[in-house]
Amino acid sequence: MGLFDQFRQGLQKTTRLLKTDVRDLFKAEGRLVDEKLLDELLEALVTTDMGFKPAQAIITKIGSDYRGRVVRWEEVLGTVKTQLKEMLSQPESPIRFAETGPTVILVAGVNGAGKTTSIAKLAKRLIDDGKSVLLGAGDTFRAAAVEQLSIWADRIGAQFIQGEAGSDPASVAYRAVEVALREGIDVCIVDTAGRLQTQKNLMQELEKIRRSIAKQIPEAPHEALLVIDATTGQNGISQTTHFSDAIACTGIVLAKLDGSAKGGVVVAIREQVGVPVKFVGVGEQFDDLAQFSADDYVDALFADVSDPPPIE
């Protein structure tokens, strides 16, 4: 399955929302672009959780190009897609690999965001690309999380490091990197316990984990990825801001996109925080982790919304 088809699969709920709330504002013969239509369009775009400011920018462009004209949906759609692709444009750099030695990836997120599953999917992707992978179970307080990660490591062929229950997560991260260095592992992915961005002591613990990794490889972690549940919508903005302060986030993994009608949150994160979305979870299988592409994402977002409205 190509990128476009993966995004199309993951964005079905958002697409259905757009089809009823945006496309159906137009009639088959077209509609006059006036304040009423622009207000209705703005409201519909905001429901995707892209945020008011990006939605307003799109509406301003539509008003500038078409105000006072009767236009068909297909014409407006072209403008919407072009604007969104510009907003989401970013360098294609999913993972910054170390020039020598192991590449260390630190992964964080709030409870229930889909962090452990996303790690397994990313590890599988790297192994499929010919990389050797070691997983460090830094969530030492949840036995179920450690067990789950251990099972997936065994299933996909990754090495696995864990600590004693309740032990210092920073020590597990340290040992994982130590083993990766000693055994010549290509990629070491360090999991961390889920935590709310408002829990100051736990955010400080993330900083400690980051420092423990850097003791062995000064430039590591090479990537600090934040896993965000797509269904949380705008709350992802607050999460990104606070986690970035603790671990200097280099990218977002947007999980559970297939379960959300808030696919526009990618736009809000990019516009308000500036951290790139690197991967998107579009399903429950191991291979359902897509590298983010602005063009494919936007095209898929409107793939089933591009048909003209039905004739009344």
KEKE-3310 file (N, C-alpha, C; in steps of 0.2 Angstrom, whole numbers, plus 5000, padded with zeros to 4 digits):
npx = (5004:5003:5009:4999:4987:4988:4986:4974:4966:4968:4962:4949:4938:4939:4938:4925:4918:4922:4916:4902:4901:4908:4910:4896:4891:4890:4881:4877:4877:4885:4889:4887:4900:4900:4899:4891:4893:4907:4909:4902:4910:4922:4918:4916:4929:4936:4931:4938:4949:4960:4963:4959:4967:4974:4963:4956:4966:4965:4951:4952:4960:4951:4941:4947:4951:4938:4927:4911:4908:4900:4904:4910:4912:4924:4933:4935:4941:4953:4960:4960:4967:4980:4984:4984:4994:5005:5006:5009:5021:5037:5054:5059:5063:5063:5070:5085:5099:5113:5130:5141:5141:5128:5111:5101:5085:5073:5058:5042:5027:5009:4999:4991:4992:4997:5010:5018:5014:5017:5031:5034:5029:5038:5050:5049:5048:5061:5068:5064:5070:5083:5090:5098:5090:5087:5077:5073:5066:5060:5049:5047:5037:5025:5021:5014:5016:5030:5030:5022:5030:5041:5036:5032:5045:5051:5043:5046:5059:5069:5081:5080:5080:5077:5073:5073:5057:5050:5062:5075:5071:5080:5092:5089:5088:5102:5108:5103:5108:5122:5123:5119:5130:5140:5137:5136:5124:5112:5101:5094:5080:5072:5060:5048:5039:5022:5015:5007:5008:5008:5013:5025:5036:5038:5041:5053:5060:5061:5070:5081:5083:5086:5098:5106:5107:5115:5127:5134:5134:5137:5130:5117:5100:5097:5085:5070:5056:5038:5024:5008:4990:4979:4965:4964:4965:4966:4972:4984:4993:4997:5003:5014:5021:5025:5032:5042:5050:5055:5062:5067:5059:5060:5052:5035:5025:5010:4997:4984:4976:4967:4956:4950:4941:4948:4958:4964:4972:4985:4989:4987:4997:5009:5008:5007:5017:5028:5035:5040:5028:5032:5029:5014:5001:4991:4982:4980:4989:5006:5013:5006:5011:5015:5026:5026:5020:5016:5010:5004:4996:4987:4981:4975:4966:4956:4952:4940:4931:4931:4923:4909:4895:4879:4866:4852)
npy = (4994:5011:5027:5037:5029:5023:5035:5038:5028:5030:5042:5042:5045:5058:5063:5059:5068:5081:5079:5080:5092:5102:5100:5098:5111:5117:5119:5109:5117:5127:5140:5156:5166:5173:5182:5174:5161:5160:5161:5149:5139:5142:5138:5124:5119:5122:5112:5101:5102:5109:5121:5139:5149:5144:5139:5151:5158:5151:5153:5167:5168:5161:5170:5181:5177:5173:5180:5187:5180:5166:5150:5133:5119:5111:5121:5129:5119:5116:5128:5127:5115:5118:5129:5121:5112:5121:5125:5114:5110:5103:5098:5082:5072:5059:5051:5055:5049:5043:5047:5038:5023:5018:5024:5034:5034:5042:5040:5048:5052:5055:5046:5032:5036:5028:5025:5013:5004:5012:5012:4999:4998:5007:5001:4989:4994:4999:4988:4981:4989:4984:4987:4984:4982:4988:4988:4998:4996:5008:5011:5007:5006:5000:4984:4978:4985:4983:4970:4969:4976:4968:4956:4960:4964:4952:4946:4954:4953:4961:4966:4966:4976:4977:4983:4981:4980:4995:5001:5014:5023:5030:5023:5011:5016:5020:5008:5002:5009:5007:4993:4993:5000:4992:4980:4984:4989:4995:5004:5011:5011:5020:5017:5026:5030:5033:5050:5064:5080:5090:5086:5090:5084:5071:5076:5081:5069:5064:5073:5069:5056:5059:5065:5054:5046:5054:5054:5043:5044:5059:5067:5061:5059:5056:5057:5064:5058:5062:5055:5057:5055:5055:5058:5066:5079:5097:5097:5091:5101:5108:5097:5095:5107:5106:5094:5096:5106:5098:5087:5092:5090:5082:5078:5072:5058:5054:5045:5033:5039:5034:5032:5044:5059:5071:5075:5086:5091:5090:5101:5111:5108:5110:5123:5130:5125:5121:5109:5095:5083:5067:5053:5044:5035:5024:5013:4996:4986:4980:4986:4998:5011:5026:5036:5054:5064:5079:5082:5070:5068:5078:5077:5064:5067:5075:5066:5058:5069:5076:5075:5083:5091:5082:5084:5093)
npz = (5000:4995:5000:4999:4999:5011:5019:5015:5020:5034:5036:5034:5043:5045:5032:5029:5037:5031:5019:5021:5029:5022:5007:5004:5006:4994:4979:4964:4953:4958:4969:4976:4982:4996:5012:5020:5015:5017:5031:5034:5028:5036:5049:5046:5042:5054:5062:5060:5068:5064:5069:5072:5066:5055:5047:5045:5037:5025:5022:5020:5008:4999:4999:4994:4981:4975:4979:4977:4966:4957:4961:4958:4968:4965:4961:4972:4980:4975:4979:4993:4995:4990:4999:5011:5008:5007:5020:5027:5023:5024:5028:5021:5032:5040:5050:5058:5056:5066:5062:5065:5074:5086:5082:5093:5098:5107:5115:5119:5128:5133:5144:5137:5124:5113:5113:5115:5105:5094:5095:5092:5079:5072:5075:5068:5055:5053:5055:5043:5034:5035:5046:5062:5078:5095:5109:5123:5138:5146:5153:5168:5178:5174:5173:5163:5151:5149:5147:5135:5126:5126:5120:5107:5103:5102:5092:5081:5079:5087:5098:5116:5131:5148:5165:5183:5191:5195:5195:5192:5178:5170:5172:5165:5152:5151:5151:5140:5129:5132:5129:5116:5110:5113:5106:5093:5088:5076:5079:5093:5103:5115:5126:5136:5152:5151:5154:5160:5153:5162:5174:5183:5190:5184:5171:5173:5176:5163:5157:5165:5160:5147:5149:5154:5143:5135:5142:5137:5123:5117:5107:5107:5113:5096:5089:5097:5099:5100:5104:5099:5102:5090:5092:5102:5097:5098:5110:5108:5105:5117:5123:5115:5116:5130:5131:5123:5129:5139:5132:5120:5108:5092:5083:5078:5081:5075:5082:5080:5070:5062:5070:5072:5069:5067:5059:5054:5064:5062:5055:5064:5074:5067:5063:5075:5084:5077:5077:5067:5059:5059:5057:5055:5062:5055:5056:5064:5062:5061:5050:5048:5049:5043:5034:5035:5023:5015:5003:4999:5011:5011:4999:5001:5011:5005:4996:4994:4994:4983:4973:4964:4972:4975:4963:4968)
capx = (5000:5007:5008:4992:4982:4989:4983:4967:4963:4968:4958:4942:4933:4939:4935:4917:4916:4923:4911:4896:4901:4912:4908:4889:4889:4890:4876:4880:4878:4889:4887:4890:4905:4899:4901:4888:4897:4914:4908:4900:4917:4927:4916:4917:4936:4938:4929:4943:4954:4966:4964:4956:4971:4975:4957:4955:4970:4962:4945:4954:4962:4946:4937:4951:4951:4932:4922:4906:4908:4897:4910:4909:4916:4930:4937:4937:4945:4960:4963:4960:4973:4986:4985:4986:5001:5010:5006:5012:5028:5043:5060:5058:5069:5060:5075:5092:5104:5120:5135:5144:5138:5120:5106:5097:5078:5069:5050:5038:5020:5005:4996:4986:4993:4998:5017:5022:5012:5020:5038:5034:5029:5044:5055:5047:5049:5068:5071:5062:5075:5089:5093:5097:5086:5087:5072:5074:5059:5060:5042:5048:5032:5020:5023:5010:5020:5036:5028:5020:5036:5045:5032:5033:5052:5052:5040:5049:5066:5073:5084:5076:5083:5073:5076:5069:5051:5051:5069:5076:5071:5087:5097:5087:5090:5109:5110:5101:5113:5128:5122:5119:5137:5145:5136:5136:5117:5111:5096:5092:5074:5071:5053:5047:5032:5017:5015:5004:5013:5007:5016:5032:5042:5039:5044:5060:5062:5062:5076:5086:5084:5090:5105:5109:5109:5120:5133:5138:5134:5135:5125:5111:5097:5097:5078:5066:5049:5033:5018:5001:4984:4975:4959:4965:4964:4970:4976:4991:4997:4999:5008:5020:5025:5028:5037:5048:5054:5059:5067:5068:5056:5063:5046:5029:5021:5003:4994:4977:4973:4961:4950:4949:4939:4952:4964:4967:4976:4992:4990:4988:5003:5014:5008:5008:5023:5033:5038:5037:5025:5037:5025:5007:4998:4985:4979:4982:4994:5013:5015:5002:5015:5016:5030:5022:5021:5011:5006:5000:4991:4981:4977:4971:4961:4951:4951:4933:4927:4933:4917:4904:4889:4874:4860:4846)
capy = (5000:5017:5033:5040:5024:5023:5041:5038:5023:5033:5049:5041:5048:5066:5064:5059:5075:5086:5078:5082:5099:5107:5099:5099:5118:5119:5115:5106:5122:5132:5145:5163:5167:5179:5182:5168:5155:5160:5159:5142:5136:5142:5133:5117:5118:5122:5106:5096:5103:5112:5127:5144:5153:5141:5139:5158:5160:5148:5157:5174:5167:5160:5177:5186:5174:5171:5184:5190:5175:5159:5145:5126:5116:5109:5127:5131:5113:5117:5133:5124:5110:5122:5132:5117:5109:5126:5126:5108:5108:5102:5094:5075:5069:5055:5049:5058:5043:5045:5046:5032:5020:5018:5030:5033:5037:5043:5041:5050:5053:5054:5039:5029:5039:5023:5025:5007:5002:5016:5010:4992:4999:5010:4996:4984:4998:5000:4981:4979:4992:4981:4990:4980:4987:4986:4991:4998:4997:5013:5011:5002:5005:4996:4978:4976:4989:4980:4963:4970:4978:4962:4951:4963:4964:4945:4945:4957:4952:4966:4965:4969:4977:4979:4984:4978:4983:5001:5004:5021:5023:5033:5017:5007:5020:5020:5001:5000:5012:5003:4987:4995:5002:4986:4975:4987:4989:5001:5009:5010:5015:5020:5019:5030:5029:5038:5055:5070:5086:5095:5082:5093:5079:5066:5079:5082:5063:5064:5076:5064:5050:5062:5066:5048:5044:5059:5052:5039:5047:5066:5070:5058:5055:5059:5059:5063:5058:5063:5051:5060:5052:5060:5059:5072:5085:5102:5096:5089:5107:5108:5091:5096:5112:5105:5089:5099:5109:5093:5082:5095:5085:5083:5076:5070:5052:5055:5039:5032:5043:5030:5032:5051:5064:5077:5074:5093:5093:5090:5108:5115:5107:5113:5130:5133:5123:5120:5103:5092:5077:5063:5047:5044:5028:5023:5006:4993:4982:4982:4990:5004:5017:5030:5042:5059:5068:5084:5082:5064:5069:5083:5074:5059:5071:5077:5061:5057:5075:5080:5074:5088:5089:5080:5088:5092)
capz = (5000:4995:5005:4998:5001:5018:5022:5013:5025:5040:5036:5032:5047:5044:5025:5029:5040:5026:5014:5023:5031:5017:5000:5003:5006:4987:4975:4958:4949:4961:4974:4977:4987:5000:5019:5023:5013:5020:5038:5035:5027:5041:5054:5044:5043:5061:5066:5059:5073:5061:5072:5069:5062:5048:5044:5043:5032:5019:5020:5017:5002:4995:4998:4989:4974:4972:4982:4972:4960:4958:4959:4960:4973:4962:4960:4979:4983:4973:4983:4999:4995:4989:5005:5016:5007:5009:5028:5030:5019:5029:5025:5021:5036:5045:5055:5058:5059:5068:5057:5067:5080:5086:5082:5098:5098:5114:5113:5125:5127:5138:5145:5132:5117:5108:5112:5114:5099:5089:5095:5089:5072:5070:5075:5062:5049:5053:5053:5036:5030:5036:5052:5069:5083:5102:5112:5130:5141:5151:5157:5173:5183:5172:5170:5156:5146:5148:5144:5128:5122:5125:5115:5101:5101:5100:5086:5075:5079:5090:5105:5121:5138:5153:5172:5188:5192:5199:5195:5189:5171:5167:5172:5159:5146:5150:5150:5133:5125:5133:5125:5108:5108:5114:5101:5086:5086:5072:5081:5100:5104:5122:5128:5143:5155:5150:5159:5158:5152:5168:5180:5183:5193:5179:5165:5175:5175:5156:5157:5168:5155:5141:5151:5155:5136:5132:5145:5133:5116:5118:5103:5108:5108:5089:5088:5102:5096:5105:5102:5101:5100:5085:5094:5107:5094:5100:5116:5106:5105:5124:5124:5111:5119:5137:5130:5119:5134:5143:5129:5114:5103:5085:5078:5081:5079:5076:5082:5080:5065:5059:5074:5073:5063:5069:5055:5053:5070:5060:5053:5070:5077:5062:5063:5082:5088:5072:5077:5061:5060:5055:5056:5056:5063:5050:5057:5070:5060:5061:5044:5047:5051:5037:5034:5033:5017:5015:4997:5000:5016:5009:4993:5004:5015:5001:4990:4993:4994:4977:4968:4965:4976:4971:4961:4972)
cpx = (5004:5005:5001:4987:4982:4985:4976:4963:4963:4964:4951:4937:4933:4936:4928:4915:4916:4917:4904:4896:4904:4909:4900:4886:4888:4884:4880:4881:4882:4886:4890:4894:4904:4900:4898:4892:4904:4914:4906:4906:4921:4925:4917:4925:4939:4936:4934:4949:4960:4968:4961:4961:4972:4969:4955:4959:4967:4956:4947:4956:4956:4942:4941:4951:4944:4926:4917:4905:4904:4902:4907:4914:4923:4935:4940:4942:4952:4964:4965:4966:4979:4988:4987:4993:5006:5011:5010:5019:5033:5048:5058:5064:5065:5064:5082:5096:5111:5125:5139:5141:5130:5117:5102:5090:5075:5062:5047:5031:5016:5002:4991:4987:4994:5006:5020:5020:5016:5028:5039:5034:5035:5050:5055:5049:5057:5071:5070:5067:5082:5093:5093:5094:5086:5081:5073:5068:5060:5054:5043:5042:5026:5022:5020:5014:5026:5035:5026:5025:5040:5042:5033:5041:5054:5049:5043:5056:5071:5075:5080:5080:5077:5076:5071:5062:5052:5058:5069:5076:5077:5092:5096:5090:5098:5111:5109:5106:5120:5128:5123:5126:5141:5144:5135:5129:5116:5106:5094:5086:5072:5064:5053:5040:5028:5016:5011:5009:5013:5011:5024:5038:5043:5042:5051:5064:5065:5069:5082:5088:5088:5097:5109:5111:5115:5127:5138:5139:5132:5130:5118:5107:5097:5090:5075:5059:5043:5027:5012:4995:4980:4968:4959:4964:4969:4974:4983:4996:5000:5004:5014:5024:5028:5033:5043:5053:5058:5064:5068:5066:5059:5057:5041:5027:5014:4999:4987:4973:4967:4955:4948:4946:4942:4958:4968:4971:4984:4994:4991:4995:5009:5014:5009:5014:5029:5037:5035:5034:5029:5033:5018:5004:4991:4981:4982:4988:5001:5015:5011:5005:5017:5021:5026:5024:5015:5007:5001:4994:4985:4977:4972:4965:4955:4949:4944:4928:4928:4927:4912:4898:4884:4869:4854:4839)
cpy = (5006:5022:5035:5035:5023:5029:5041:5033:5026:5039:5048:5044:5056:5067:5064:5066:5080:5085:5081:5090:5104:5106:5101:5106:5121:5115:5113:5112:5128:5136:5151:5163:5173:5178:5175:5162:5154:5158:5151:5137:5136:5138:5126:5115:5117:5115:5100:5096:5106:5119:5133:5148:5150:5141:5146:5160:5157:5151:5164:5173:5165:5166:5181:5184:5174:5176:5187:5185:5169:5154:5138:5124:5114:5115:5129:5125:5114:5122:5130:5119:5113:5125:5127:5114:5114:5126:5120:5106:5108:5098:5086:5072:5065:5053:5052:5052:5046:5043:5040:5030:5020:5024:5029:5037:5037:5044:5043:5051:5053:5047:5037:5032:5034:5023:5018:5004:5005:5014:5003:4993:5002:5005:4991:4988:4998:4993:4979:4983:4990:4983:4984:4985:4984:4991:4992:5000:5001:5014:5006:5001:5002:4990:4976:4979:4985:4973:4964:4972:4972:4957:4954:4963:4957:4943:4948:4956:4957:4964:4969:4970:4980:4980:4980:4983:4989:5004:5011:5020:5025:5027:5012:5010:5019:5013:4999:5003:5009:4997:4988:4997:4996:4981:4978:4987:4996:5006:5006:5014:5014:5022:5023:5029:5035:5043:5061:5076:5091:5092:5084:5088:5074:5069:5080:5075:5061:5067:5072:5059:5053:5063:5059:5045:5048:5057:5048:5041:5054:5069:5066:5060:5059:5061:5059:5064:5058:5059:5055:5056:5057:5062:5065:5079:5091:5102:5093:5095:5108:5103:5092:5101:5110:5099:5092:5103:5104:5089:5085:5090:5087:5081:5073:5063:5053:5048:5039:5037:5040:5030:5039:5055:5071:5077:5081:5095:5094:5098:5112:5115:5110:5120:5133:5131:5123:5114:5098:5085:5072:5056:5048:5037:5028:5017:5003:4988:4984:4987:4997:5010:5021:5036:5048:5063:5073:5083:5076:5064:5073:5080:5068:5062:5073:5072:5059:5063:5079:5079:5080:5086:5086:5085:5087:5092)
cpz = (5000:5000:5005:5000:5008:5022:5021:5018:5032:5041:5035:5036:5046:5037:5025:5032:5035:5021:5015:5025:5027:5010:4999:5004:4999:4984:4968:4953:4951:4966:4975:4983:4991:5008:5022:5021:5017:5027:5039:5033:5033:5047:5052:5045:5050:5065:5065:5064:5070:5065:5068:5064:5055:5044:5041:5037:5025:5017:5017:5010:4997:4994:4994:4982:4971:4975:4976:4966:4962:4956:4961:4965:4971:4962:4967:4982:4981:4977:4990:5000:4994:4995:5010:5015:5008:5017:5031:5027:5025:5025:5026:5025:5042:5051:5054:5061:5060:5062:5058:5073:5080:5086:5088:5098:5104:5112:5120:5123:5133:5139:5140:5125:5112:5107:5111:5108:5093:5089:5091:5081:5069:5070:5069:5056:5048:5052:5046:5032:5031:5042:5058:5074:5090:5105:5120:5133:5147:5155:5163:5178:5181:5169:5164:5150:5144:5144:5137:5124:5121:5120:5108:5098:5099:5093:5080:5074:5081:5096:5110:5128:5142:5160:5177:5189:5197:5199:5191:5181:5167:5167:5166:5153:5145:5148:5142:5128:5126:5129:5118:5106:5108:5108:5094:5084:5082:5076:5088:5101:5111:5123:5135:5145:5152:5155:5156:5158:5158:5174:5180:5185:5187:5172:5167:5175:5168:5154:5159:5163:5149:5143:5152:5148:5134:5136:5141:5125:5117:5114:5103:5113:5101:5087:5095:5100:5101:5101:5104:5098:5096:5088:5099:5104:5096:5106:5115:5106:5112:5125:5121:5114:5126:5136:5127:5124:5138:5139:5122:5108:5096:5080:5082:5077:5080:5076:5082:5075:5062:5063:5076:5067:5064:5065:5054:5059:5068:5058:5059:5074:5073:5063:5070:5085:5083:5072:5071:5063:5056:5053:5058:5057:5059:5051:5063:5068:5060:5056:5043:5051:5045:5038:5032:5027:5016:5009:4997:5005:5014:5003:4996:5008:5011:4995:4989:4994:4988:4972:4969:4969:4972:4969:4965:4968)
residu = (MET:GLY:LEU:PHE:ASP:GLN:PHE:ARG:GLN:GLY:LEU:GLN:LYS:THR:THR:ARG:LEU:LEU:LYS:THR:ASP:VAL:ARG:ASP:LEU:PHE:LYS:ALA:GLU:GLY:ARG:LEU:VAL:ASP:GLU:LYS:LEU:LEU:ASP:GLU:LEU:LEU:GLU:ALA:LEU:VAL:THR:THR:ASP:MET:GLY:PHE:LYS:PRO:ALA:GLN:ALA:ILE:ILE:THR:LYS:ILE:GLY:SER:ASP:TYR:ARG:GLY:ARG:VAL:VAL:ARG:TRP:GLU:GLU:VAL:LEU:GLY:THR:VAL:LYS:THR:GLN:LEU:LYS:GLU:MET:LEU:SER:GLN:PRO:GLU:SER:PRO:ILE:ARG:PHE:ALA:GLU:THR:GLY:PRO:THR:VAL:ILE:LEU:VAL:ALA:GLY:VAL:ASN:GLY:ALA:GLY:LYS:THR:THR:SER:ILE:ALA:LYS:LEU:ALA:LYS:ARG:LEU:ILE:ASP:ASP:GLY:LYS:SER:VAL:LEU:LEU:GLY:ALA:GLY:ASP:THR:PHE:ARG:ALA:ALA:ALA:VAL:GLU:GLN:LEU:SER:ILE:TRP:ALA:ASP:ARG:ILE:GLY:ALA:GLN:PHE:ILE:GLN:GLY:GLU:ALA:GLY:SER:ASP:PRO:ALA:SER:VAL:ALA:TYR:ARG:ALA:VAL:GLU:VAL:ALA:LEU:ARG:GLU:GLY:ILE:ASP:VAL:CYS:ILE:VAL:ASP:THR:ALA:GLY:ARG:LEU:GLN:THR:GLN:LYS:ASN:LEU:MET:GLN:GLU:LEU:GLU:LYS:ILE:ARG:ARG:SER:ILE:ALA:LYS:GLN:ILE:PRO:GLU:ALA:PRO:HIS:GLU:ALA:LEU:LEU:VAL:ILE:ASP:ALA:THR:THR:GLY:GLN:ASN:GLY:ILE:SER:GLN:THR:THR:HIS:PHE:SER:ASP:ALA:ILE:ALA:CYS:THR:GLY:ILE:VAL:LEU:ALA:LYS:LEU:ASP:GLY:SER:ALA:LYS:GLY:GLY:VAL:VAL:VAL:ALA:ILE:ARG:GLU:GLN:VAL:GLY:VAL:PRO:VAL:LYS:PHE:VAL:GLY:VAL:GLY:GLU:GLN:PHE:ASP:ASP:LEU:ALA:GLN:PHE:SER:ALA:ASP:ASP:TYR:VAL:ASP:ALA:LEU:PHE:ALA:ASP:VAL:SER:ASP:PRO:PRO:PRO:ILE:GLU)
# end
